[in-house]
Amino acid sequence: MLGWGGGVWDKVLSIVLVIAILGALGMLIYAVAVPQVIGEFTEFYILGLDKKAANYPYRLAVGDEGKVIIGIVNHEGEEVSYRLEVRIDGEQKRNLEPIVLNDGQKWEEIVTFTVDKTGDKQKVEFLLYKLGQTEVYDSLRLWIDVE
């Protein structure tokens, strides 16, 4: 027998266990105390007129006005000016600007568009730009059948 005895190993294991518990407790306190930064972003969404993500216009007649609710919520950490462009099959139909939102502020409005030619699967795009930038920041689309 080696004669190590249980006393020394018990003490070593107890010390390791206490250090592990203190380390886990320290990580828990850090995780709760330090806010997690998700990153800056902008919410951009489309709703039907009943304020649900459903019941979008999908069939219209030439000259009819389509209506949806567009929402923008600024989580960029600073004031941002946006521009909203509406295109149908690549042709610009509307331009709304400036939409100026402080951090955490929400803009939600009914946006209308009118189709002027017949055809199935016409793409209605809602393009969001940060004012002064030429690159699209975000986009949404609907497909409309027009009689």
Backbone as ProteinMPNN parsed JSONL, in Angstrom:
{"seq_chain_A": "MLGWGGGVWDKVLSIVLVIAILGALGMLIYAVAVPQVIGEFTEFYILGLDKKAANYPYRLAVGDEGKVIIGIVNHEGEEVSYRLEVRIDGEQKRNLEPIVLNDGQKWEEIVTFTVDKTGDKQKVEFLLYKLGQTEVYDSLRLWIDVE", "coords_chain_A": {"N_chain_A": [[0.832, -1.175, 0.0], [0.349, 2.251, -0.634], [0.105, 4.351, 1.155], [-0.9, 6.933, 1.015], [-3.145, 7.967, 2.106], [-6.415, 9.184, 2.954], [-6.757, 11.78, 3.818], [-5.082, 13.887, 2.692], [-5.805, 13.87, -0.032], [-8.524, 14.369, 0.192], [-8.469, 17.0, 1.153], [-7.231, 18.333, -1.028], [-9.105, 17.86, -3.103], [-11.312, 19.181, -1.97], [-10.403, 21.838, -1.962], [-10.107, 22.278, -4.735], [-12.784, 21.977, -5.505], [-13.99, 24.145, -4.136], [-12.698, 26.295, -5.436], [-13.682, 25.896, -8.048], [-16.434, 26.317, -7.643], [-16.427, 29.005, -6.778], [-15.392, 30.185, -9.1], [-17.446, 29.603, -10.978], [-19.53, 31.01, -9.786], [-18.508, 33.616, -9.982], [-18.498, 33.908, -12.81], [-21.246, 33.779, -13.29], [-22.159, 36.091, -11.954], [-20.856, 38.041, -13.5], [-22.067, 37.584, -16.022], [-24.698, 38.37, -15.501], [-24.408, 41.011, -14.627], [-23.071, 42.465, -16.655], [-24.236, 43.965, -19.505], [-25.285, 42.357, -22.477], [-24.207, 43.078, -25.659], [-25.916, 43.173, -28.556], [-25.526, 44.23, -30.989], [-25.725, 46.809, -33.461], [-28.692, 47.494, -35.244], [-31.483, 47.663, -37.544], [-34.905, 47.224, -37.318], [-37.101, 46.11, -39.825], [-40.102, 45.789, -41.303], [-43.116, 44.303, -42.685], [-46.631, 44.552, -42.634], [-50.036, 43.381, -42.831], [-53.114, 45.266, -43.267], [-54.511, 44.721, -40.974], [-52.673, 44.725, -39.012], [-51.134, 42.427, -38.756], [-48.816, 39.834, -39.63], [-49.802, 38.976, -42.18], [-52.428, 38.597, -44.649], [-51.8, 40.272, -46.844], [-52.076, 42.409, -49.734], [-52.611, 40.588, -52.652], [-53.81, 40.211, -55.047], [-54.734, 42.447, -57.479], [-56.417, 44.936, -59.442], [-55.619, 46.684, -62.478], [-54.632, 49.967, -61.795], [-55.689, 49.892, -59.263], [-55.203, 50.536, -55.778], [-52.759, 49.315, -53.705], [-52.312, 48.506, -50.27], [-50.246, 48.479, -47.445], [-48.808, 48.024, -44.19], [-45.871, 49.469, -43.211], [-43.094, 48.999, -41.155], [-40.506, 50.447, -39.204], [-37.897, 50.197, -36.96], [-35.546, 51.737, -35.01], [-32.536, 50.547, -33.869], [-29.953, 51.351, -33.704], [-28.322, 52.718, -31.996], [-28.028, 55.413, -32.19], [-29.362, 58.508, -33.587], [-30.969, 58.079, -36.703], [-31.48, 58.76, -40.13], [-33.739, 57.707, -42.517], [-34.603, 56.447, -45.794], [-37.331, 55.429, -47.707], [-38.102, 53.464, -50.402], [-40.372, 52.563, -52.945], [-40.78, 50.093, -55.288], [-42.03, 48.712, -58.31], [-41.721, 45.878, -60.114], [-39.063, 46.689, -60.592], [-39.309, 49.367, -61.268], [-39.296, 52.595, -59.996], [-41.781, 53.77, -57.825], [-42.628, 55.181, -55.562], [-41.265, 57.406, -53.089], [-40.245, 57.892, -49.914], [-39.086, 60.194, -47.677], [-37.434, 62.453, -45.434], [-37.226, 59.852, -43.017], [-36.872, 60.164, -39.837], [-35.463, 58.772, -37.05], [-34.946, 58.393, -33.594], [-32.714, 56.487, -31.471], [-34.224, 53.459, -30.614], [-36.736, 54.356, -31.318], [-39.864, 54.012, -33.084], [-41.334, 53.763, -36.321], [-44.315, 53.483, -37.983], [-46.372, 53.103, -40.622], [-49.099, 53.356, -42.979], [-48.463, 52.409, -46.203], [-48.909, 53.103, -49.547], [-49.361, 51.801, -52.888], [-49.602, 51.787, -56.451], [-50.563, 49.778, -59.14], [-49.861, 49.619, -62.615], [-50.008, 48.013, -64.835], [-51.031, 44.916, -66.34], [-50.477, 41.523, -65.273], [-49.041, 38.548, -63.914], [-47.4, 37.744, -60.822], [-45.984, 40.168, -60.199], [-43.369, 42.011, -58.895], [-43.342, 43.718, -55.943], [-41.38, 45.896, -54.319], [-39.996, 47.022, -51.271], [-37.697, 49.175, -50.363], [-35.207, 49.934, -48.092], [-33.164, 52.556, -47.179], [-30.325, 54.016, -45.6], [-30.288, 57.402, -45.091], [-28.526, 59.284, -47.48], [-26.912, 57.242, -48.299], [-26.165, 55.016, -50.979], [-26.422, 52.324, -51.197], [-28.66, 49.641, -50.695], [-30.069, 49.185, -47.546], [-31.842, 47.386, -46.357], [-34.442, 45.125, -47.454], [-37.805, 44.398, -48.491], [-40.374, 42.334, -49.928], [-43.253, 41.806, -51.981], [-45.38, 39.691, -53.92], [-47.489, 40.315, -56.55], [-50.483, 39.624, -58.273], [-51.875, 40.993, -61.126], [-54.815, 42.034, -62.644]], "CA_chain_A": [[0.0, 0.0, 0.0], [1.151, 3.449, -0.794], [0.039, 5.157, 2.357], [-1.236, 8.336, 0.75], [-4.18, 8.342, 3.061], [-7.521, 9.953, 2.408], [-6.748, 13.143, 4.313], [-4.464, 14.823, 1.761], [-6.65, 13.928, -1.239], [-9.78, 15.037, 0.552], [-8.197, 18.435, 1.223], [-6.986, 18.816, -2.394], [-10.4, 17.861, -3.801], [-12.139, 20.234, -1.371], [-9.899, 23.122, -2.446], [-10.473, 22.36, -6.158], [-14.235, 22.17, -5.559], [-14.269, 25.52, -3.717], [-12.242, 27.165, -6.527], [-14.626, 25.733, -9.158], [-17.696, 26.969, -7.266], [-16.191, 30.447, -6.817], [-15.259, 30.568, -10.504], [-18.781, 29.57, -11.579], [-20.278, 32.124, -9.201], [-17.971, 34.826, -10.608], [-19.0, 33.976, -14.194], [-22.67, 34.079, -13.214], [-22.288, 37.509, -11.607], [-20.428, 38.796, -14.682], [-23.079, 37.448, -17.073], [-25.88, 39.131, -15.114], [-24.084, 42.421, -14.427], [-22.6, 43.115, -17.882], [-25.237, 43.782, -20.565], [-24.792, 41.773, -23.722], [-24.445, 43.931, -26.814], [-26.32, 42.364, -29.706], [-25.06, 44.91, -32.191], [-26.665, 47.793, -33.974], [-29.499, 47.021, -36.366], [-32.778, 48.302, -37.741], [-36.016, 46.333, -37.665], [-37.817, 46.557, -41.022], [-41.104, 44.742, -41.468], [-44.338, 44.608, -43.431], [-47.83, 43.969, -42.044], [-51.306, 43.674, -43.487], [-53.825, 46.376, -42.624], [-54.987, 44.291, -39.654], [-51.476, 44.757, -38.164], [-50.603, 41.079, -38.6], [-47.941, 39.432, -40.726], [-50.67, 38.186, -43.051], [-53.473, 39.353, -45.351], [-51.241, 41.272, -47.739], [-52.734, 42.392, -51.04], [-51.914, 39.708, -53.595], [-54.502, 40.338, -56.326], [-55.241, 43.792, -57.702], [-56.731, 45.299, -60.83], [-54.827, 47.831, -62.925], [-55.1, 51.224, -61.217], [-56.035, 49.725, -57.846], [-54.183, 50.924, -54.817], [-52.407, 48.341, -52.685], [-51.955, 49.141, -48.999], [-49.614, 47.66, -46.415], [-48.184, 48.79, -43.113], [-44.425, 49.279, -43.144], [-42.551, 49.376, -39.857], [-39.063, 50.62, -39.049], [-37.526, 50.465, -35.57], [-34.122, 52.037, -34.951], [-31.725, 50.003, -32.767], [-28.597, 51.65, -34.171], [-27.551, 53.378, -30.949], [-27.971, 56.848, -32.49], [-30.396, 58.964, -34.512], [-30.724, 57.698, -38.093], [-32.455, 59.2, -41.131], [-33.954, 56.654, -43.499], [-35.395, 56.71, -46.998], [-38.063, 54.242, -48.129], [-38.435, 53.507, -51.821], [-41.268, 51.507, -53.389], [-40.593, 49.763, -56.706], [-42.819, 47.611, -58.858], [-40.936, 45.286, -61.208], [-37.853, 47.464, -60.809], [-39.601, 50.775, -61.565], [-39.591, 53.355, -58.781], [-43.142, 54.313, -57.78], [-42.749, 56.125, -54.436], [-40.06, 57.671, -52.324], [-40.593, 58.582, -48.666], [-37.915, 60.623, -46.922], [-36.659, 61.614, -44.533], [-37.855, 59.24, -41.847], [-35.827, 60.363, -38.829], [-35.793, 58.042, -35.827], [-33.957, 58.278, -32.53], [-32.492, 55.106, -31.057], [-35.379, 52.876, -29.928], [-37.984, 54.918, -31.827], [-40.539, 53.208, -34.111], [-42.17, 54.412, -37.341], [-45.212, 52.496, -38.581], [-47.322, 53.856, -41.439], [-49.685, 52.718, -44.154], [-47.789, 52.798, -47.436], [-49.73, 52.7, -50.692], [-48.733, 51.679, -54.195], [-50.574, 51.568, -57.518], [-50.027, 49.01, -60.27], [-50.373, 50.21, -63.853], [-50.018, 47.062, -65.957], [-51.479, 43.575, -65.972], [-49.465, 40.474, -65.241], [-48.904, 37.791, -62.674], [-46.122, 37.745, -60.108], [-45.258, 41.435, -60.242], [-42.629, 42.163, -57.643], [-43.428, 45.008, -55.257], [-40.256, 45.948, -53.383], [-39.876, 48.125, -50.326], [-36.259, 49.255, -50.154], [-34.843, 50.847, -47.015], [-31.818, 53.115, -47.268], [-29.939, 55.047, -44.648], [-30.219, 58.621, -45.896], [-27.192, 59.641, -47.933], [-26.222, 56.057, -48.806], [-26.751, 54.504, -52.222], [-26.61, 50.893, -51.071], [-29.87, 49.254, -49.966], [-29.789, 48.691, -46.195], [-32.689, 46.203, -46.172], [-35.535, 45.119, -48.436], [-38.953, 43.506, -48.333], [-41.053, 42.214, -51.216], [-44.525, 41.103, -52.164], [-45.669, 39.306, -55.303], [-48.872, 40.711, -56.805], [-51.093, 39.295, -59.566], [-52.659, 42.146, -61.535], [-55.763, 41.717, -63.732]], "C_chain_A": [[0.874, 1.234, 0.0], [1.079, 4.376, 0.401], [-0.266, 6.634, 2.119], [-2.284, 8.827, 1.724], [-5.257, 9.187, 2.419], [-7.46, 11.409, 2.772], [-6.196, 14.15, 3.324], [-5.342, 14.975, 0.517], [-7.983, 14.605, -0.956], [-9.599, 16.549, 0.59], [-7.999, 19.024, -0.172], [-8.299, 18.901, -3.162], [-11.327, 18.941, -3.263], [-11.715, 21.606, -1.87], [-10.278, 23.317, -3.922], [-11.974, 22.63, -6.299], [-14.613, 23.598, -5.172], [-13.862, 26.498, -4.815], [-13.209, 27.091, -7.712], [-15.955, 26.432, -8.859], [-17.536, 28.485, -7.308], [-16.05, 30.949, -8.255], [-16.609, 30.606, -11.207], [-19.633, 30.72, -11.063], [-19.817, 33.454, -9.812], [-18.467, 34.992, -12.044], [-20.487, 34.31, -14.227], [-22.894, 35.556, -12.909], [-21.914, 38.38, -12.795], [-21.505, 38.761, -15.774], [-24.327, 38.27, -16.771], [-25.584, 40.63, -15.092], [-23.704, 43.14, -15.721], [-23.628, 42.88, -18.985], [-24.587, 43.244, -21.839], [-25.168, 42.67, -24.894], [-24.733, 43.038, -28.015], [-25.741, 42.956, -30.982], [-26.13, 45.875, -32.657], [-27.399, 47.218, -35.175], [-30.774, 47.835, -36.45], [-33.798, 47.213, -38.053], [-36.743, 46.937, -38.869], [-38.807, 45.462, -41.35], [-42.324, 45.263, -42.224], [-45.497, 43.854, -42.776], [-49.016, 44.225, -42.957], [-52.013, 44.779, -42.719], [-54.416, 46.02, -41.263], [-53.845, 44.18, -38.64], [-50.957, 43.365, -37.829], [-49.722, 40.769, -39.806], [-48.701, 38.477, -41.646], [-51.631, 39.148, -43.759], [-52.92, 40.52, -46.164], [-52.055, 41.286, -49.032], [-51.937, 41.487, -51.988], [-52.591, 39.674, -54.961], [-55.076, 41.743, -56.409], [-55.625, 43.934, -59.163], [-55.863, 46.507, -61.196], [-55.45, 49.11, -62.372], [-55.517, 51.123, -59.768], [-54.857, 50.109, -56.968], [-53.984, 49.793, -53.815], [-51.987, 49.073, -51.429], [-51.365, 48.099, -48.059], [-49.115, 48.598, -45.317], [-46.701, 48.444, -43.133], [-43.951, 49.783, -41.784], [-41.036, 49.445, -39.89], [-38.824, 50.924, -37.571], [-35.999, 50.606, -35.524], [-33.509, 51.447, -33.682], [-30.249, 50.243, -33.082], [-27.731, 52.332, -33.115], [-27.403, 54.874, -31.157], [-29.131, 57.212, -33.409], [-29.997, 58.584, -35.938], [-31.843, 58.257, -38.955], [-32.522, 58.126, -42.21], [-34.705, 57.202, -44.707], [-36.031, 55.388, -47.387], [-38.466, 54.42, -49.582], [-39.33, 52.319, -52.144], [-41.063, 51.326, -54.892], [-41.529, 48.635, -57.085], [-42.116, 47.148, -60.121], [-39.755, 46.168, -61.589], [-38.061, 48.942, -61.076], [-40.0, 51.504, -60.287], [-40.975, 53.993, -58.875], [-43.322, 55.362, -56.691], [-41.413, 56.263, -53.749], [-40.485, 58.446, -51.082], [-39.301, 58.909, -47.933], [-38.132, 62.021, -46.393], [-37.553, 61.04, -43.438], [-36.763, 59.252, -40.781], [-36.272, 59.708, -37.525], [-34.627, 58.087, -34.841], [-33.78, 56.807, -32.177], [-33.689, 54.611, -30.247], [-36.718, 53.364, -30.448], [-38.516, 54.063, -32.984], [-41.354, 54.099, -35.028], [-42.99, 53.307, -37.977], [-46.299, 53.26, -39.305], [-47.914, 52.971, -42.53], [-48.986, 53.287, -45.378], [-48.615, 52.243, -48.593], [-48.878, 52.603, -51.95], [-49.82, 51.365, -55.211], [-49.903, 50.829, -58.661], [-50.669, 49.524, -61.559], [-50.295, 49.297, -65.064], [-50.438, 45.69, -65.452], [-50.299, 42.615, -65.98], [-49.391, 39.817, -63.88], [-47.493, 37.941, -62.111], [-45.311, 39.028, -60.324], [-44.627, 41.658, -58.872], [-42.764, 43.592, -57.131], [-42.349, 44.985, -54.178], [-40.344, 47.195, -52.515], [-38.407, 48.146, -49.916], [-35.957, 50.311, -49.104], [-33.382, 51.249, -47.183], [-31.567, 53.963, -46.03], [-29.694, 56.282, -45.496], [-28.773, 58.978, -46.214], [-26.396, 58.463, -48.468], [-26.931, 55.545, -50.049], [-27.019, 53.007, -52.169], [-27.852, 50.596, -50.239], [-29.47, 48.669, -48.615], [-30.569, 47.404, -45.924], [-33.816, 46.266, -47.187], [-36.594, 44.093, -48.061], [-39.634, 43.406, -49.687], [-42.362, 41.444, -51.096], [-44.643, 40.728, -53.637], [-47.164, 39.511, -55.528], [-49.291, 40.202, -58.199], [-52.034, 40.428, -59.928], [-53.5, 41.777, -62.749], [-56.019, 42.936, -64.58]], "O_chain_A": [[1.974, 1.254, 0.552], [2.014, 5.152, 0.599], [0.079, 7.483, 2.941], [-2.284, 9.995, 2.111], [-4.999, 9.847, 1.412], [-8.07, 12.225, 2.082], [-6.811, 15.199, 3.134], [-5.591, 16.094, 0.068], [-8.499, 15.339, -1.799], [-10.459, 17.296, 0.122], [-8.533, 20.091, -0.474], [-8.574, 19.915, -3.804], [-12.059, 19.558, -4.036], [-12.562, 22.448, -2.17], [-10.718, 24.398, -4.311], [-12.378, 23.437, -7.135], [-15.471, 24.201, -5.816], [-14.603, 27.438, -5.101], [-13.522, 28.117, -8.316], [-16.531, 27.07, -9.74], [-18.413, 29.182, -7.817], [-16.542, 32.029, -8.584], [-16.89, 31.543, -11.955], [-20.377, 31.335, -11.827], [-20.641, 34.314, -10.123], [-18.817, 36.099, -12.452], [-20.936, 35.049, -15.103], [-23.732, 36.199, -13.542], [-22.596, 39.368, -13.069], [-21.816, 39.789, -16.376], [-24.949, 38.809, -17.686], [-26.425, 41.431, -15.499], [-23.997, 44.327, -15.862], [-23.873, 41.736, -19.369], [-23.482, 43.639, -22.21], [-26.344, 42.979, -25.084], [-23.887, 42.246, -28.432], [-25.497, 42.234, -31.949], [-27.298, 45.76, -32.284], [-26.807, 46.541, -36.016], [-31.102, 48.6, -35.542], [-33.585, 46.384, -38.938], [-36.97, 48.145, -38.916], [-38.415, 44.332, -41.642], [-42.531, 46.466, -42.379], [-45.371, 42.685, -42.412], [-49.009, 45.162, -43.755], [-51.564, 45.182, -41.646], [-54.78, 46.905, -40.489], [-54.015, 43.62, -37.557], [-50.405, 43.144, -36.75], [-49.871, 41.373, -40.868], [-48.298, 37.333, -41.858], [-51.638, 40.35, -43.495], [-53.491, 41.61, -46.176], [-52.662, 40.275, -49.387], [-50.719, 41.623, -52.1], [-52.018, 39.167, -55.925], [-55.812, 42.179, -55.523], [-55.206, 43.145, -60.01], [-55.43, 47.257, -60.321], [-56.661, 49.307, -62.472], [-55.686, 52.144, -59.1], [-53.693, 50.019, -57.36], [-54.931, 49.366, -53.156], [-51.376, 50.139, -51.503], [-51.898, 47.001, -47.896], [-49.02, 49.81, -45.51], [-46.324, 47.274, -43.08], [-44.355, 50.851, -41.325], [-40.371, 48.619, -40.514], [-39.47, 51.803, -37.0], [-35.266, 49.712, -35.945], [-33.903, 51.793, -32.568], [-29.399, 49.416, -32.753], [-26.53, 52.506, -33.321], [-26.721, 55.54, -30.379], [-29.804, 56.332, -33.946], [-28.842, 58.744, -36.334], [-33.01, 58.233, -38.565], [-31.5, 57.694, -42.743], [-35.342, 58.254, -44.655], [-35.369, 54.351, -47.399], [-39.096, 55.413, -49.944], [-39.086, 51.205, -51.681], [-41.159, 52.279, -55.665], [-41.79, 47.726, -56.297], [-41.936, 47.911, -61.07], [-39.48, 46.37, -62.772], [-37.094, 49.702, -61.111], [-40.921, 51.089, -59.583], [-41.305, 54.66, -59.856], [-44.075, 56.32, -56.865], [-40.555, 55.383, -53.81], [-41.029, 59.544, -51.195], [-38.518, 58.017, -47.607], [-38.998, 62.721, -46.917], [-38.512, 61.676, -43.0], [-35.839, 58.44, -40.823], [-37.317, 60.045, -36.97], [-33.476, 57.85, -35.207], [-34.608, 55.974, -32.547], [-34.117, 55.272, -29.301], [-37.752, 52.828, -30.05], [-37.753, 53.476, -33.75], [-41.983, 55.06, -34.586], [-42.442, 52.314, -38.454], [-47.07, 53.987, -38.678], [-47.316, 51.979, -42.946], [-48.927, 54.502, -45.562], [-48.972, 51.065, -48.611], [-47.825, 53.231, -52.063], [-50.835, 50.753, -54.878], [-48.814, 51.199, -59.101], [-51.862, 49.825, -61.594], [-50.492, 49.744, -66.194], [-50.228, 45.35, -64.288], [-49.269, 42.865, -66.607], [-49.641, 40.436, -62.845], [-46.537, 38.226, -62.832], [-44.112, 38.979, -60.597], [-45.274, 41.51, -57.836], [-42.357, 44.548, -57.793], [-42.39, 44.174, -53.253], [-40.717, 48.274, -52.977], [-37.932, 47.253, -49.214], [-36.404, 51.452, -49.218], [-32.494, 50.407, -47.309], [-32.494, 54.557, -45.479], [-28.982, 56.224, -46.499], [-27.909, 58.975, -45.337], [-25.318, 58.653, -49.033], [-28.155, 55.632, -50.156], [-27.757, 52.476, -52.998], [-28.075, 51.222, -49.202], [-28.634, 47.768, -48.544], [-30.041, 46.455, -45.344], [-34.116, 47.333, -47.722], [-36.322, 43.08, -47.416], [-39.488, 44.304, -50.516], [-42.539, 40.573, -50.244], [-44.06, 41.387, -54.498], [-47.997, 38.963, -54.806], [-48.546, 40.335, -59.169], [-52.899, 40.793, -59.132], [-52.986, 41.277, -63.75], [-56.786, 42.87, -65.541]]}, "name": "protein", "num_of_chains": 1, "seq": "MLGWGGGVWDKVLSIVLVIAILGALGMLIYAVAVPQVIGEFTEFYILGLDKKAANYPYRLAVGDEGKVIIGIVNHEGEEVSYRLEVRIDGEQKRNLEPIVLNDGQKWEEIVTFTVDKTGDKQKVEFLLYKLGQTEVYDSLRLWIDVE"}
